[in-house]
Each structure stands twice: as structure tokens, then as C-alpha cells.
Amino acid sequence: MERRSGIFEGNDPFEIARRWLGEAEASEPNDPNAIALATSGPDGLPNVRMVLLKDIENDAFVFYTNYESAKGQELKANPQAAFVLHWKSLRRQIRVRGRVTVEDGPQADAYYATRALKSRIGAWASRQSEPLSSREALVAEAAKMGLTHGLNPKRPPFWGGFRITPVQIEFWADGEFRLHDRFQWRKERTNGDWSVTRLHP
């Protein structure tokens, strides 16, 4: 097996991902933790949207959203997902595929409490992915929720986290003449061992 060095060095893909994200935080102008999250709808068609990755744990990636949104309902029906982190400033990307579980406990409460007050109120006000008559209606609902829930709102029962435990992680870096570097970490099951393969660009 080829020895990996430089930006690909390491025996823990989550540590490599954290390292790359840390570098991106110093160079990307906006939202270095933005991921393009792909799910699958009941009709089998794929669905993709940008969300913010909030944590890279020792064995999983975590983001937060409205459980009743389109992505939330799709993930409940088919708890598998894929995403890509892409950084133009670094000319790198990370691709992930894996199984999904819900984070609906103290960790979700703690993250919700760190959000700006208006964002916490917004979570109560937005019926994410449902039709909306006007922006004015949304602003009015946010004002109403602010009066209802006050200055320290609790996390809505329909809002929380999803944890993606990967079976595949790919690290990609731009190379001259489109001879890019790609290393795929793969396991047959979520509690299995990683194997690492260099892929053709």
C-alpha cells in the first residue's frame, strides 16, 4: 500500500477531515463548513441542498435541521445520506456516504442554546419546506413566537440533529494537468475497519 504523506497523512479519516476544515476556516470567505447534502425522496429521486456541518465527531458528522422538513422526512424514511465539502480556496473536497441516526438529546439541546436568539425563534416560526404565503407572514409568525417563547426558548420538539456515520469517505485534492489525488476510505459496515485505496482522478 502506498504511504500517504502531506495533506493526506494520518490513520484517522475524521482527524484528517477536522484538519482540512480547520485550514478552510482560515481561507474560505463564507461558510467553510457548508456541505451539499444528498438524500432520496419517496419517489426514488435524489434531492440535494446546502446545510451547515456543525460537528466532526470521532466516528460521525453532525448537522441540525427541522425534522419535518423535506430532508428530515426523507432521512426518517431512508436513513442514508451522502454529502460533499468543497473548498475552492484550497482546491480540495471531501465526499461522505453513510447511515443516519437522529440526535435528539442533550447534545441537540446544548447546540440549540448556542444559537443566536433570533435563530432560535426562527426555528419555532419556520414550517420548513411547507408553502409560505409571503415573507410578511413569516416575519409576523417569528414575532409571535418571540412573544410566546421569550428570551430563553427551549429547543422545538421538531428540531434537532442528524448524525451521519460513514461507510465511505473520500479525500480529493487538485493536481496539475487534472492529475488529481484521490484517496477513498471504505468499510463494509459502520463498525468495521477502514481500508484505504488511491483512485484514478
Buried (B, 14 or more C-beta within 10 A) or exposed (E): EEEBEEBBEBEEBBEBBBBBBEBBEEEBEEEBBBBBBBBBBEEEEEEEBEBEBBBBBEBBBBBBBBBBBBBBBBBEEBBBBBBBBBBEEBEBBBBBBBBBBBBBEEBBEEBBEEBEEEEBBBBBBBEBBEEEEEEEEBEEBBEEBBEEBEEEBEBBEBBBBBBBBBBBBBBBBBEEEEEBBBBBBBBEEEEEEBEBEEEEE
